[in-house]
């Protein structure tokens, strides 16, 4: 058996292998607990665990040079001296009629086309919200991801809205740093930008009545802070 972890990226991020580490750690902890293998690890027989596989689905701007794989060891201060490795396979899912990956997987092709439409709408001058809603409606009307969007359309809209918020936060951070011309400016812009995106994500999750503990874990925010936001937003449940 295998454990397959997949992350979608619309902006290039060299740190994906490092981000995958806590994910796989959490997965193995859960597997060990479910198999009651904690005691077995201290016995002689080998404890078998599922084989990990890591994939990055990338549909951002074209890279100057294709990067089919990212490795954790690239981040080591001494790349030759480490004993730990984690390899992420990069799969380009940018919308293209000739993309063999998309031709082989209809749901992935539909998702890629949805993202393509959203970008196209934004370039034409639509606001972020209108670009997302228009693309979702178009796909529904034309039988693209129809069943999925019918069931999870609202979640899809929220997901893309949060994604644009994060991109806006990044732009704010970069612009602020450029104006200040100092590292302090960059740090402040980053913190404020990330805080804005995180706040909106928390409120969206509260609207969906996701358990407080789960929201706190997903956003790495204290439970008290999540409860405070729920009270201020009149979304206590």
Buried (B, 14 or more C-beta within 10 A) or exposed (E): EEBEBEBBBBEBBEEBBBEBEEBBEEBBEEBBEEEEBEEEEEEEEEEEBEEBEBBBBBBEEEEEEEBEEBEBBEBBEEEEEEEEEBBBEBBBBBBBEEBEBBEEBEEBBBBBBBBBBBBBBBEEEBEBEEBBBBBBEBBBEEEBBEEBBEEEBEEBBBBBBBBBBBBBBBEBBBEBBEEEEEEEBBEBBBEEBBEBBBBBBBBBBBEEEBEBEEBBEBBEBEEEBBBEBBEEEEBEE
